[in-house]
Amino acid sequence: MIPKQENENPEMMSKNPKYWKGPFYFNPKDPNLTVPKFDTSMGWGSTLNFGKIQIQIAIIAIILIPIIYKMLF
């Protein structure tokens, strides 16, 4: 039996509920850094793909830079 390969269209990946953890989108296979919101009941917009290492590094930097600055000055 051949295993099913996931060759999903990147534009359709963000619509798949299995990649959403509450309000957060987590899919390292999706090449997009931002994706449209899954629940548009509060208006339209986009969210970050927290599965991408670039986003994770940016969030860590946003948190650590003020802490390091406060420690040094």
mmCIF file as Biopython writes it, N, C-alpha, C and O atoms, coordinates in Angstrom:
data_model
#
loop_
_atom_site.group_PDB
_atom_site.id
_atom_site.type_symbol
_atom_site.label_atom_id
_atom_site.label_alt_id
_atom_site.label_comp_id
_atom_site.label_asym_id
_atom_site.label_entity_id
_atom_site.label_seq_id
_atom_site.pdbx_PDB_ins_code
_atom_site.Cartn_x
_atom_site.Cartn_y
_atom_site.Cartn_z
_atom_site.occupancy
_atom_site.B_iso_or_equiv
_atom_site.auth_seq_id
_atom_site.auth_asym_id
_atom_site.pdbx_PDB_model_num
ATOM 1   N N  . MET A ? 1  ? 0.831   -1.175 0.000  1.0 0.0 1  A 1 
ATOM 2   C CA . MET A ? 1  ? 0.000   0.000  0.000  1.0 0.0 1  A 1 
ATOM 3   C C  . MET A ? 1  ? 0.880   1.244  0.000  1.0 0.0 1  A 1 
ATOM 4   O O  . MET A ? 1  ? 1.782   1.369  0.828  1.0 0.0 1  A 1 
ATOM 5   N N  . ILE A ? 2  ? 0.624   2.155  -0.916 1.0 0.0 2  A 1 
ATOM 6   C CA . ILE A ? 2  ? 1.404   3.381  -1.047 1.0 0.0 2  A 1 
ATOM 7   C C  . ILE A ? 2  ? 0.817   4.447  -0.125 1.0 0.0 2  A 1 
ATOM 8   O O  . ILE A ? 2  ? -0.387  4.703  -0.156 1.0 0.0 2  A 1 
ATOM 9   N N  . PRO A ? 3  ? 1.688   5.084  0.716  1.0 0.0 3  A 1 
ATOM 10  C CA . PRO A ? 3  ? 1.156   6.130  1.598  1.0 0.0 3  A 1 
ATOM 11  C C  . PRO A ? 3  ? 0.727   7.357  0.805  1.0 0.0 3  A 1 
ATOM 12  O O  . PRO A ? 3  ? 1.332   7.714  -0.206 1.0 0.0 3  A 1 
ATOM 13  N N  . LYS A ? 4  ? -0.314  7.978  1.285  1.0 0.0 4  A 1 
ATOM 14  C CA . LYS A ? 4  ? -0.848  9.167  0.630  1.0 0.0 4  A 1 
ATOM 15  C C  . LYS A ? 4  ? 0.114   10.336 0.827  1.0 0.0 4  A 1 
ATOM 16  O O  . LYS A ? 4  ? 0.504   10.637 1.955  1.0 0.0 4  A 1 
ATOM 17  N N  . GLN A ? 5  ? 0.493   10.989 -0.258 1.0 0.0 5  A 1 
ATOM 18  C CA . GLN A ? 5  ? 1.372   12.145 -0.174 1.0 0.0 5  A 1 
ATOM 19  C C  . GLN A ? 5  ? 0.533   13.401 -0.083 1.0 0.0 5  A 1 
ATOM 20  O O  . GLN A ? 5  ? -0.501  13.530 -0.738 1.0 0.0 5  A 1 
ATOM 21  N N  . GLU A ? 6  ? 1.003   14.335 0.749  1.0 0.0 6  A 1 
ATOM 22  C CA . GLU A ? 6  ? 0.288   15.594 0.892  1.0 0.0 6  A 1 
ATOM 23  C C  . GLU A ? 6  ? 0.881   16.619 -0.062 1.0 0.0 6  A 1 
ATOM 24  O O  . GLU A ? 6  ? 1.874   17.271 0.259  1.0 0.0 6  A 1 
ATOM 25  N N  . ASN A ? 7  ? 0.282   16.758 -1.217 1.0 0.0 7  A 1 
ATOM 26  C CA . ASN A ? 7  ? 0.677   17.765 -2.182 1.0 0.0 7  A 1 
ATOM 27  C C  . ASN A ? 7  ? -0.409  18.818 -2.216 1.0 0.0 7  A 1 
ATOM 28  O O  . ASN A ? 7  ? -1.144  18.947 -3.195 1.0 0.0 7  A 1 
ATOM 29  N N  . GLU A ? 8  ? -0.499  19.574 -1.125 1.0 0.0 8  A 1 
ATOM 30  C CA . GLU A ? 8  ? -1.548  20.560 -1.017 1.0 0.0 8  A 1 
ATOM 31  C C  . GLU A ? 8  ? -1.137  21.851 -1.693 1.0 0.0 8  A 1 
ATOM 32  O O  . GLU A ? 8  ? 0.039   22.214 -1.728 1.0 0.0 8  A 1 
ATOM 33  N N  . ASN A ? 9  ? -2.118  22.525 -2.220 1.0 0.0 9  A 1 
ATOM 34  C CA . ASN A ? 9  ? -1.914  23.838 -2.795 1.0 0.0 9  A 1 
ATOM 35  C C  . ASN A ? 9  ? -1.649  24.817 -1.658 1.0 0.0 9  A 1 
ATOM 36  O O  . ASN A ? 9  ? -2.435  24.867 -0.712 1.0 0.0 9  A 1 
ATOM 37  N N  . PRO A ? 10 ? -0.543  25.617 -1.717 1.0 0.0 10 A 1 
ATOM 38  C CA . PRO A ? 10 ? -0.250  26.545 -0.613 1.0 0.0 10 A 1 
ATOM 39  C C  . PRO A ? 10 ? -1.387  27.519 -0.320 1.0 0.0 10 A 1 
ATOM 40  O O  . PRO A ? 10 ? -1.541  27.953 0.821  1.0 0.0 10 A 1 
ATOM 41  N N  . GLU A ? 11 ? -2.176  27.866 -1.315 1.0 0.0 11 A 1 
ATOM 42  C CA . GLU A ? 11 ? -3.285  28.784 -1.085 1.0 0.0 11 A 1 
ATOM 43  C C  . GLU A ? 11 ? -4.425  28.110 -0.337 1.0 0.0 11 A 1 
ATOM 44  O O  . GLU A ? 11 ? -5.227  28.793 0.300  1.0 0.0 11 A 1 
ATOM 45  N N  . MET A ? 12 ? -4.515  26.787 -0.398 1.0 0.0 12 A 1 
ATOM 46  C CA . MET A ? 12 ? -5.585  26.067 0.283  1.0 0.0 12 A 1 
ATOM 47  C C  . MET A ? 12 ? -5.152  25.539 1.648  1.0 0.0 12 A 1 
ATOM 48  O O  . MET A ? 12 ? -6.001  25.142 2.446  1.0 0.0 12 A 1 
ATOM 49  N N  . MET A ? 13 ? -3.846  25.526 1.935  1.0 0.0 13 A 1 
ATOM 50  C CA . MET A ? 13 ? -3.364  25.008 3.212  1.0 0.0 13 A 1 
ATOM 51  C C  . MET A ? 13 ? -3.954  25.776 4.383  1.0 0.0 13 A 1 
ATOM 52  O O  . MET A ? 13 ? -4.299  25.179 5.403  1.0 0.0 13 A 1 
ATOM 53  N N  . SER A ? 14 ? -4.073  27.091 4.251  1.0 0.0 14 A 1 
ATOM 54  C CA . SER A ? 14 ? -4.543  27.904 5.372  1.0 0.0 14 A 1 
ATOM 55  C C  . SER A ? 14 ? -6.028  27.692 5.660  1.0 0.0 14 A 1 
ATOM 56  O O  . SER A ? 14 ? -6.520  28.125 6.702  1.0 0.0 14 A 1 
ATOM 57  N N  . LYS A ? 15 ? -6.740  27.040 4.763  1.0 0.0 15 A 1 
ATOM 58  C CA . LYS A ? 15 ? -8.160  26.774 4.974  1.0 0.0 15 A 1 
ATOM 59  C C  . LYS A ? 15 ? -8.399  25.428 5.654  1.0 0.0 15 A 1 
ATOM 60  O O  . LYS A ? 15 ? -9.531  25.114 6.021  1.0 0.0 15 A 1 
ATOM 61  N N  . ASN A ? 16 ? -7.348  24.637 5.823  1.0 0.0 16 A 1 
ATOM 62  C CA . ASN A ? 16 ? -7.460  23.327 6.442  1.0 0.0 16 A 1 
ATOM 63  C C  . ASN A ? 16 ? -7.441  23.478 7.967  1.0 0.0 16 A 1 
ATOM 64  O O  . ASN A ? 16 ? -6.455  23.978 8.508  1.0 0.0 16 A 1 
ATOM 65  N N  . PRO A ? 17 ? -8.497  23.062 8.678  1.0 0.0 17 A 1 
ATOM 66  C CA . PRO A ? 17 ? -8.565  23.260 10.135 1.0 0.0 17 A 1 
ATOM 67  C C  . PRO A ? 17 ? -7.497  22.508 10.924 1.0 0.0 17 A 1 
ATOM 68  O O  . PRO A ? 17 ? -7.236  22.862 12.074 1.0 0.0 17 A 1 
ATOM 69  N N  . LYS A ? 18 ? -6.875  21.488 10.349 1.0 0.0 18 A 1 
ATOM 70  C CA . LYS A ? 18 ? -5.880  20.731 11.119 1.0 0.0 18 A 1 
ATOM 71  C C  . LYS A ? 18 ? -4.619  21.547 11.399 1.0 0.0 18 A 1 
ATOM 72  O O  . LYS A ? 18 ? -3.843  21.190 12.284 1.0 0.0 18 A 1 
ATOM 73  N N  . TYR A ? 19 ? -4.403  22.640 10.658 1.0 0.0 19 A 1 
ATOM 74  C CA . TYR A ? 19 ? -3.230  23.478 10.876 1.0 0.0 19 A 1 
ATOM 75  C C  . TYR A ? 19 ? -3.498  24.629 11.842 1.0 0.0 19 A 1 
ATOM 76  O O  . TYR A ? 19 ? -2.589  25.404 12.136 1.0 0.0 19 A 1 
ATOM 77  N N  . TRP A ? 20 ? -4.708  24.753 12.332 1.0 0.0 20 A 1 
ATOM 78  C CA . TRP A ? 20 ? -5.070  25.842 13.244 1.0 0.0 20 A 1 
ATOM 79  C C  . TRP A ? 20 ? -5.132  25.321 14.665 1.0 0.0 20 A 1 
ATOM 80  O O  . TRP A ? 20 ? -5.804  24.328 14.943 1.0 0.0 20 A 1 
ATOM 81  N N  . LYS A ? 21 ? -4.429  25.993 15.562 1.0 0.0 21 A 1 
ATOM 82  C CA . LYS A ? 21 ? -4.454  25.694 16.995 1.0 0.0 21 A 1 
ATOM 83  C C  . LYS A ? 21 ? -5.084  26.894 17.681 1.0 0.0 21 A 1 
ATOM 84  O O  . LYS A ? 21 ? -4.383  27.804 18.124 1.0 0.0 21 A 1 
ATOM 85  N N  . GLY A ? 22 ? -6.404  26.894 17.767 1.0 0.0 22 A 1 
ATOM 86  C CA . GLY A ? 22 ? -7.120  28.073 18.266 1.0 0.0 22 A 1 
ATOM 87  C C  . GLY A ? 22 ? -6.983  29.194 17.244 1.0 0.0 22 A 1 
ATOM 88  O O  . GLY A ? 22 ? -7.288  28.991 16.069 1.0 0.0 22 A 1 
ATOM 89  N N  . PRO A ? 23 ? -6.530  30.374 17.667 1.0 0.0 23 A 1 
ATOM 90  C CA . PRO A ? 23 ? -6.366  31.475 16.709 1.0 0.0 23 A 1 
ATOM 91  C C  . PRO A ? 23 ? -5.012  31.453 15.996 1.0 0.0 23 A 1 
ATOM 92  O O  . PRO A ? 23 ? -4.729  32.345 15.197 1.0 0.0 23 A 1 
ATOM 93  N N  . PHE A ? 24 ? -4.167  30.447 16.271 1.0 0.0 24 A 1 
ATOM 94  C CA . PHE A ? 24 ? -2.822  30.400 15.721 1.0 0.0 24 A 1 
ATOM 95  C C  . PHE A ? 24 ? -2.718  29.403 14.575 1.0 0.0 24 A 1 
ATOM 96  O O  . PHE A ? 24 ? -3.252  28.296 14.649 1.0 0.0 24 A 1 
ATOM 97  N N  . TYR A ? 25 ? -2.024  29.808 13.515 1.0 0.0 25 A 1 
ATOM 98  C CA . TYR A ? 25 ? -1.784  28.941 12.357 1.0 0.0 25 A 1 
ATOM 99  C C  . TYR A ? 25 ? -0.383  28.375 12.486 1.0 0.0 25 A 1 
ATOM 100 O O  . TYR A ? 25 ? 0.575   29.131 12.648 1.0 0.0 25 A 1 
ATOM 101 N N  . PHE A ? 26 ? -0.247  27.060 12.419 1.0 0.0 26 A 1 
ATOM 102 C CA . PHE A ? 26 ? 1.027   26.382 12.604 1.0 0.0 26 A 1 
ATOM 103 C C  . PHE A ? 26 ? 1.200   25.338 11.510 1.0 0.0 26 A 1 
ATOM 104 O O  . PHE A ? 26 ? 0.651   24.240 11.600 1.0 0.0 26 A 1 
ATOM 105 N N  . ASN A ? 27 ? 1.972   25.684 10.466 1.0 0.0 27 A 1 
ATOM 106 C CA . ASN A ? 27 ? 2.215   24.756 9.364  1.0 0.0 27 A 1 
ATOM 107 C C  . ASN A ? 27 ? 3.595   25.027 8.769  1.0 0.0 27 A 1 
ATOM 108 O O  . ASN A ? 27 ? 3.739   25.926 7.940  1.0 0.0 27 A 1 
ATOM 109 N N  . PRO A ? 28 ? 4.614   24.265 9.178  1.0 0.0 28 A 1 
ATOM 110 C CA . PRO A ? 28 ? 5.957   24.482 8.644  1.0 0.0 28 A 1 
ATOM 111 C C  . PRO A ? 28 ? 6.079   24.175 7.149  1.0 0.0 28 A 1 
ATOM 112 O O  . PRO A ? 28 ? 7.016   24.640 6.501  1.0 0.0 28 A 1 
ATOM 113 N N  . LYS A ? 29 ? 5.146   23.398 6.595  1.0 0.0 29 A 1 
ATOM 114 C CA . LYS A ? 29 ? 5.209   23.063 5.167  1.0 0.0 29 A 1 
ATOM 115 C C  . LYS A ? 29 ? 4.676   24.178 4.273  1.0 0.0 29 A 1 
ATOM 116 O O  . LYS A ? 29 ? 4.947   24.191 3.073  1.0 0.0 29 A 1 
ATOM 117 N N  . ASP A ? 30 ? 3.925   25.109 4.843  1.0 0.0 30 A 1 
ATOM 118 C CA . ASP A ? 30 ? 3.365   26.223 4.069  1.0 0.0 30 A 1 
ATOM 119 C C  . ASP A ? 30 ? 4.468   27.250 3.831  1.0 0.0 30 A 1 
ATOM 120 O O  . ASP A ? 30 ? 5.084   27.704 4.795  1.0 0.0 30 A 1 
ATOM 121 N N  . PRO A ? 31 ? 4.738   27.634 2.587  1.0 0.0 31 A 1 
ATOM 122 C CA . PRO A ? 31 ? 5.821   28.592 2.318  1.0 0.0 31 A 1 
ATOM 123 C C  . PRO A ? 31 ? 5.485   30.030 2.727  1.0 0.0 31 A 1 
ATOM 124 O O  . PRO A ? 31 ? 6.383   30.870 2.786  1.0 0.0 31 A 1 
ATOM 125 N N  . ASN A ? 32 ? 4.239   30.324 3.004  1.0 0.0 32 A 1 
ATOM 126 C CA . ASN A ? 32 ? 3.835   31.689 3.344  1.0 0.0 32 A 1 
ATOM 127 C C  . ASN A ? 32 ? 4.141   32.020 4.796  1.0 0.0 32 A 1 
ATOM 128 O O  . ASN A ? 32 ? 3.954   31.185 5.680  1.0 0.0 32 A 1 
ATOM 129 N N  . LEU A ? 33 ? 4.619   33.258 5.047  1.0 0.0 33 A 1 
ATOM 130 C CA . LEU A ? 33 ? 4.848   33.720 6.412  1.0 0.0 33 A 1 
ATOM 131 C C  . LEU A ? 33 ? 3.566   34.274 7.022  1.0 0.0 33 A 1 
ATOM 132 O O  . LEU A ? 33 ? 3.373   34.197 8.235  1.0 0.0 33 A 1 
ATOM 133 N N  . THR A ? 34 ? 2.694   34.829 6.193  1.0 0.0 34 A 1 
ATOM 134 C CA . THR A ? 34 ? 1.393   35.298 6.653  1.0 0.0 34 A 1 
ATOM 135 C C  . THR A ? 34 ? 0.308   34.617 5.837  1.0 0.0 34 A 1 
ATOM 136 O O  . THR A ? 34 ? 0.490   34.322 4.656  1.0 0.0 34 A 1 
ATOM 137 N N  . VAL A ? 35 ? -0.813  34.375 6.481  1.0 0.0 35 A 1 
ATOM 138 C CA . VAL A ? 35 ? -1.935  33.711 5.822  1.0 0.0 35 A 1 
ATOM 139 C C  . VAL A ? 35 ? -3.225  34.426 6.201  1.0 0.0 35 A 1 
ATOM 140 O O  . VAL A ? 35 ? -3.277  35.079 7.243  1.0 0.0 35 A 1 
ATOM 141 N N  . PRO A ? 36 ? -4.269  34.318 5.378  1.0 0.0 36 A 1 
ATOM 142 C CA . PRO A ? 36 ? -5.559  34.918 5.750  1.0 0.0 36 A 1 
ATOM 143 C C  . PRO A ? 36 ? -6.114  34.255 7.005  1.0 0.0 36 A 1 
ATOM 144 O O  . PRO A ? 36 ? -5.890  33.068 7.243  1.0 0.0 36 A 1 
ATOM 145 N N  . LYS A ? 37 ? -6.832  35.025 7.794  1.0 0.0 37 A 1 
ATOM 146 C CA . LYS A ? 37 ? -7.445  34.479 9.001  1.0 0.0 37 A 1 
ATOM 147 C C  . LYS A ? 37 ? -8.435  33.382 8.646  1.0 0.0 37 A 1 
ATOM 148 O O  . LYS A ? 37 ? -9.110  33.447 7.619  1.0 0.0 37 A 1 
ATOM 149 N N  . PHE A ? 38 ? -8.514  32.369 9.512  1.0 0.0 38 A 1 
ATOM 150 C CA . PHE A ? 38 ? -9.462  31.276 9.302  1.0 0.0 38 A 1 
ATOM 151 C C  . PHE A ? 38 ? -10.870 31.720 9.672  1.0 0.0 38 A 1 
ATOM 152 O O  . PHE A ? 38 ? -11.828 31.438 8.952  1.0 0.0 38 A 1 
ATOM 153 N N  . ASP A ? 39 ? -10.988 32.416 10.799 1.0 0.0 39 A 1 
ATOM 154 C CA . ASP A ? 39 ? -12.284 32.906 11.266 1.0 0.0 39 A 1 
ATOM 155 C C  . ASP A ? 39 ? -12.362 34.391 10.968 1.0 0.0 39 A 1 
ATOM 156 O O  . ASP A ? 39 ? -11.690 35.194 11.615 1.0 0.0 39 A 1 
ATOM 157 N N  . THR A ? 40 ? -13.170 34.758 10.000 1.0 0.0 40 A 1 
ATOM 158 C CA . THR A ? 40 ? -13.277 36.163 9.613  1.0 0.0 40 A 1 
ATOM 159 C C  . THR A ? 40 ? -14.488 36.832 10.250 1.0 0.0 40 A 1 
ATOM 160 O O  . THR A ? 40 ? -14.949 37.864 9.761  1.0 0.0 40 A 1 
ATOM 161 N N  . SER A ? 41 ? -15.011 36.259 11.336 1.0 0.0 41 A 1 
ATOM 162 C CA . SER A ? 41 ? -16.184 36.849 11.975 1.0 0.0 41 A 1 
ATOM 163 C C  . SER A ? 41 ? -15.865 38.204 12.608 1.0 0.0 41 A 1 
ATOM 164 O O  . SER A ? 41 ? -16.766 39.018 12.811 1.0 0.0 41 A 1 
ATOM 165 N N  . MET A ? 42 ? -14.595 38.449 12.918 1.0 0.0 42 A 1 
ATOM 166 C CA . MET A ? 42 ? -14.205 39.725 13.508 1.0 0.0 42 A 1 
ATOM 167 C C  . MET A ? 42 ? -13.600 40.646 12.452 1.0 0.0 42 A 1 
ATOM 168 O O  . MET A ? 42 ? -12.926 41.618 12.791 1.0 0.0 42 A 1 
ATOM 169 N N  . GLY A ? 43 ? -13.830 40.354 11.206 1.0 0.0 43 A 1 
ATOM 170 C CA . GLY A ? 43 ? -13.299 41.174 10.125 1.0 0.0 43 A 1 
ATOM 171 C C  . GLY A ? 43 ? -12.251 40.421 9.333  1.0 0.0 43 A 1 
ATOM 172 O O  . GLY A ? 43 ? -11.898 39.288 9.661  1.0 0.0 43 A 1 
ATOM 173 N N  . TRP A ? 44 ? -11.767 41.052 8.305  1.0 0.0 44 A 1 
ATOM 174 C CA . TRP A ? 44 ? -10.774 40.411 7.460  1.0 0.0 44 A 1 
ATOM 175 C C  . TRP A ? 44 ? -9.384  40.759 7.979  1.0 0.0 44 A 1 
ATOM 176 O O  . TRP A ? 44 ? -9.224  41.663 8.799  1.0 0.0 44 A 1 
ATOM 177 N N  . GLY A ? 45 ? -8.408  40.047 7.505  1.0 0.0 45 A 1 
ATOM 178 C CA . GLY A ? 45 ? -7.038  40.291 7.921  1.0 0.0 45 A 1 
ATOM 179 C C  . GLY A ? 45 ? -6.185  39.066 7.718  1.0 0.0 45 A 1 
ATOM 180 O O  . GLY A ? 45 ? -6.591  38.108 7.059  1.0 0.0 45 A 1 
ATOM 181 N N  . SER A ? 46 ? -5.004  39.103 8.288  1.0 0.0 46 A 1 
ATOM 182 C CA . SER A ? 46 ? -4.106  37.965 8.161  1.0 0.0 46 A 1 
ATOM 183 C C  . SER A ? 46 ? -3.453  37.692 9.509  1.0 0.0 46 A 1 
ATOM 184 O O  . SER A ? 46 ? -3.538  38.497 10.436 1.0 0.0 46 A 1 
ATOM 185 N N  . THR A ? 47 ? -2.807  36.547 9.592  1.0 0.0 47 A 1 
ATOM 186 C CA . THR A ? 47 ? -2.103  36.142 10.801 1.0 0.0 47 A 1 
ATOM 187 C C  . THR A ? 47 ? -0.769  35.544 10.391 1.0 0.0 47 A 1 
ATOM 188 O O  . THR A ? 47 ? -0.525  35.301 9.209  1.0 0.0 47 A 1 
ATOM 189 N N  . LEU A ? 48 ? 0.078   35.313 11.357 1.0 0.0 48 A 1 
ATOM 190 C CA . LEU A ? 48 ? 1.402   34.763 11.097 1.0 0.0 48 A 1 
ATOM 191 C C  . LEU A ? 48 ? 1.358   33.241 11.068 1.0 0.0 48 A 1 
ATOM 192 O O  . LEU A ? 48 ? 0.523   32.615 11.721 1.0 0.0 48 A 1 
ATOM 193 N N  . ASN A ? 49 ? 2.265   32.667 10.306 1.0 0.0 49 A 1 
ATOM 194 C CA . ASN A ? 49 ? 2.432   31.219 10.280 1.0 0.0 49 A 1 
ATOM 195 C C  . ASN A ? 49 ? 3.485   30.872 11.329 1.0 0.0 49 A 1 
ATOM 196 O O  . ASN A ? 49 ? 4.684   30.973 11.068 1.0 0.0 49 A 1 
ATOM 197 N N  . PHE A ? 50 ? 3.034   30.462 12.521 1.0 0.0 50 A 1 
ATOM 198 C CA . PHE A ? 50 ? 3.933   30.191 13.630 1.0 0.0 50 A 1 
ATOM 199 C C  . PHE A ? 50 ? 4.750   28.915 13.434 1.0 0.0 50 A 1 
ATOM 200 O O  . PHE A ? 50 ? 5.586   28.592 14.279 1.0 0.0 50 A 1 
ATOM 201 N N  . GLY A ? 51 ? 4.536   28.204 12.375 1.0 0.0 51 A 1 
ATOM 202 C CA . GLY A ? 51 ? 5.329   27.022 12.064 1.0 0.0 51 A 1 
ATOM 203 C C  . GLY A ? 51 ? 6.634   27.361 11.362 1.0 0.0 51 A 1 
ATOM 204 O O  . GLY A ? 51 ? 7.497   26.493 11.228 1.0 0.0 51 A 1 
ATOM 205 N N  . LYS A ? 52 ? 6.802   28.588 10.914 1.0 0.0 52 A 1 
ATOM 206 C CA . LYS A ? 52 ? 8.012   29.003 10.212 1.0 0.0 52 A 1 
ATOM 207 C C  . LYS A ? 52 ? 9.051   29.497 11.211 1.0 0.0 52 A 1 
ATOM 208 O O  . LYS A ? 52 ? 8.727   30.255 12.125 1.0 0.0 52 A 1 
ATOM 209 N N  . ILE A ? 53 ? 10.290  29.071 11.037 1.0 0.0 53 A 1 
ATOM 210 C CA . ILE A ? 53 ? 11.364  29.438 11.950 1.0 0.0 53 A 1 
ATOM 211 C C  . ILE A ? 53 ? 11.615  30.950 11.942 1.0 0.0 53 A 1 
ATOM 212 O O  . ILE A ? 53 ? 12.003  31.512 12.966 1.0 0.0 53 A 1 
ATOM 213 N N  . GLN A ? 54 ? 11.399  31.613 10.805 1.0 0.0 54 A 1 
ATOM 214 C CA . GLN A ? 54 ? 11.612  33.057 10.732 1.0 0.0 54 A 1 
ATOM 215 C C  . GLN A ? 54 ? 10.681  33.795 11.692 1.0 0.0 54 A 1 
ATOM 216 O O  . GLN A ? 54 ? 11.097  34.751 12.347 1.0 0.0 54 A 1 
ATOM 217 N N  . ILE A ? 55 ? 9.435   33.361 11.777 1.0 0.0 55 A 1 
ATOM 218 C CA . ILE A ? 55 ? 8.461   33.988 12.671 1.0 0.0 55 A 1 
ATOM 219 C C  . ILE A ? 55 ? 8.834   33.708 14.117 1.0 0.0 55 A 1 
ATOM 220 O O  . ILE A ? 55 ? 8.734   34.599 14.961 1.0 0.0 55 A 1 
ATOM 221 N N  . GLN A ? 56 ? 9.260   32.494 14.419 1.0 0.0 56 A 1 
ATOM 222 C CA . GLN A ? 56 ? 9.636   32.144 15.780 1.0 0.0 56 A 1 
ATOM 223 C C  . GLN A ? 56 ? 10.833  32.972 16.246 1.0 0.0 56 A 1 
ATOM 224 O O  . GLN A ? 56 ? 10.857  33.440 17.384 1.0 0.0 56 A 1 
ATOM 225 N N  . ILE A ? 57 ? 11.826  33.155 15.373 1.0 0.0 57 A 1 
ATOM 226 C CA . ILE A ? 57 ? 12.996  33.975 15.709 1.0 0.0 57 A 1 
ATOM 227 C C  . ILE A ? 57 ? 12.587  35.426 15.924 1.0 0.0 57 A 1 
ATOM 228 O O  . ILE A ? 57 ? 13.068  36.069 16.857 1.0 0.0 57 A 1 
ATOM 229 N N  . ALA A ? 58 ? 11.715  35.946 15.083 1.0 0.0 58 A 1 
ATOM 230 C CA . ALA A ? 58 ? 11.264  37.332 15.219 1.0 0.0 58 A 1 
ATOM 231 C C  . ALA A ? 58 ? 10.531  37.550 16.541 1.0 0.0 58 A 1 
ATOM 232 O O  . ALA A ? 58 ? 10.733  38.572 17.196 1.0 0.0 58 A 1 
ATOM 233 N N  . ILE A ? 59 ? 9.700   36.618 16.933 1.0 0.0 59 A 1 
ATOM 234 C CA . ILE A ? 59 ? 8.955   36.760 18.186 1.0 0.0 59 A 1 
ATOM 235 C C  . ILE A ? 59 ? 9.901   36.686 19.387 1.0 0.0 59 A 1 
ATOM 236 O O  . ILE A ? 59 ? 9.756   37.454 20.338 1.0 0.0 59 A 1 
ATOM 237 N N  . ILE A ? 60 ? 10.853  35.777 19.346 1.0 0.0 60 A 1 
ATOM 238 C CA . ILE A ? 60 ? 11.836  35.692 20.425 1.0 0.0 60 A 1 
ATOM 239 C C  . ILE A ? 60 ? 12.645  36.989 20.514 1.0 0.0 60 A 1 
ATOM 240 O O  . ILE A ? 60 ? 12.908  37.479 21.612 1.0 0.0 60 A 1 
ATOM 241 N N  . ALA A ? 61 ? 13.039  37.544 19.367 1.0 0.0 61 A 1 
ATOM 242 C CA . ALA A ? 61 ? 13.796  38.801 19.359 1.0 0.0 61 A 1 
ATOM 243 C C  . ALA A ? 61 ? 12.961  39.948 19.920 1.0 0.0 61 A 1 
ATOM 244 O O  . ALA A ? 61 ? 13.472  40.771 20.679 1.0 0.0 61 A 1 
ATOM 245 N N  . ILE A ? 62 ? 11.692  40.008 19.558 1.0 0.0 62 A 1 
ATOM 246 C CA . ILE A ? 62 ? 10.810  41.072 20.070 1.0 0.0 62 A 1 
ATOM 247 C C  . ILE A ? 62 ? 10.696  40.988 21.589 1.0 0.0 62 A 1 
ATOM 248 O O  . ILE A ? 62 ? 10.600  42.015 22.261 1.0 0.0 62 A 1 
ATOM 249 N N  . ILE A ? 63 ? 10.707  39.788 22.128 1.0 0.0 63 A 1 
ATOM 250 C CA . ILE A ? 63 ? 10.611  39.616 23.574 1.0 0.0 63 A 1 
ATOM 251 C C  . ILE A ? 63 ? 11.957  39.886 24.260 1.0 0.0 63 A 1 
ATOM 252 O O  . ILE A ? 63 ? 11.997  40.536 25.304 1.0 0.0 63 A 1 
ATOM 253 N N  . LEU A ? 64 ? 13.059  39.389 23.677 1.0 0.0 64 A 1 
ATOM 254 C CA . LEU A ? 64 ? 14.352  39.482 24.343 1.0 0.0 64 A 1 
ATOM 255 C C  . LEU A ? 64 ? 15.027  40.846 24.241 1.0 0.0 64 A 1 
ATOM 256 O O  . LEU A ? 64 ? 15.735  41.234 25.170 1.0 0.0 64 A 1 
ATOM 257 N N  . ILE A ? 65 ? 14.842  41.579 23.166 1.0 0.0 65 A 1 
ATOM 258 C CA . ILE A ? 65 ? 15.533  42.861 22.996 1.0 0.0 65 A 1 
ATOM 259 C C  . ILE A ? 65 ? 15.205  43.831 24.132 1.0 0.0 65 A 1 
ATOM 260 O O  . ILE A ? 65 ? 16.136  44.394 24.708 1.0 0.0 65 A 1 
ATOM 261 N N  . PRO A ? 66 ? 13.947  44.059 24.487 1.0 0.0 66 A 1 
ATOM 262 C CA . PRO A ? 66 ? 13.687  44.966 25.622 1.0 0.0 66 A 1 
ATOM 263 C C  . PRO A ? 66 ? 14.238  44.448 26.957 1.0 0.0 66 A 1 
ATOM 264 O O  . PRO A ? 66 ? 14.681  45.235 27.793 1.0 0.0 66 A 1 
ATOM 265 N N  . ILE A ? 67 ? 14.211  43.139 27.154 1.0 0.0 67 A 1 
ATOM 266 C CA . ILE A ? 67 ? 14.734  42.569 28.402 1.0 0.0 67 A 1 
ATOM 267 C C  . ILE A ? 67 ? 16.241  42.795 28.488 1.0 0.0 67 A 1 
ATOM 268 O O  . ILE A ? 67 ? 16.746  43.213 29.530 1.0 0.0 67 A 1 
ATOM 269 N N  . ILE A ? 68 ? 16.952  42.524 27.415 1.0 0.0 68 A 1 
ATOM 270 C CA . ILE A ? 68 ? 18.400  42.726 27.399 1.0 0.0 68 A 1 
ATOM 271 C C  . ILE A ? 68 ? 18.729  44.209 27.539 1.0 0.0 68 A 1 
ATOM 272 O O  . ILE A ? 68 ? 19.665  44.570 28.251 1.0 0.0 68 A 1 
ATOM 273 N N  . TYR A ? 69 ? 17.987  45.049 26.882 1.0 0.0 69 A 1 
ATOM 274 C CA . TYR A ? 69 ? 18.204  46.498 26.977 1.0 0.0 69 A 1 
ATOM 275 C C  . TYR A ? 69 ? 18.019  46.965 28.423 1.0 0.0 69 A 1 
ATOM 276 O O  . TYR A ? 69 ? 18.809  47.764 28.925 1.0 0.0 69 A 1 
ATOM 277 N N  . LYS A ? 70 ? 16.989  46.471 29.082 1.0 0.0 70 A 1 
ATOM 278 C CA . LYS A ? 70 ? 16.719  46.857 30.476 1.0 0.0 70 A 1 
ATOM 279 C C  . LYS A ? 70 ? 17.837  46.362 31.400 1.0 0.0 70 A 1 
ATOM 280 O O  . LYS A ? 70 ? 18.193  47.050 32.357 1.0 0.0 70 A 1 
ATOM 281 N N  . MET A ? 71 ? 18.383  45.202 31.130 1.0 0.0 71 A 1 
ATOM 282 C CA . MET A ? 71 ? 19.465  44.662 31.957 1.0 0.0 71 A 1 
ATOM 283 C C  . MET A ? 71 ? 20.767  45.435 31.783 1.0 0.0 71 A 1 
ATOM 284 O O  . MET A ? 71 ? 21.541  45.574 32.731 1.0 0.0 71 A 1 
ATOM 285 N N  . LEU A ? 72 ? 21.010  45.937 30.579 1.0 0.0 72 A 1 
ATOM 286 C CA . LEU A ? 72 ? 22.269  46.627 30.295 1.0 0.0 72 A 1 
ATOM 287 C C  . LEU A ? 72 ? 22.246  48.101 30.668 1.0 0.0 72 A 1 
ATOM 288 O O  . LEU A ? 72 ? 23.291  48.674 30.979 1.0 0.0 72 A 1 
ATOM 289 N N  . PHE A ? 73 ? 21.071  48.726 30.644 1.0 0.0 73 A 1 
ATOM 290 C CA . PHE A ? 73 ? 20.998  50.185 30.892 1.0 0.0 73 A 1 
ATOM 291 C C  . PHE A ? 73 ? 20.110  50.518 32.040 1.0 0.0 73 A 1 
ATOM 292 O O  . PHE A ? 73 ? 19.945  51.692 32.373 1.0 0.0 73 A 1 
#
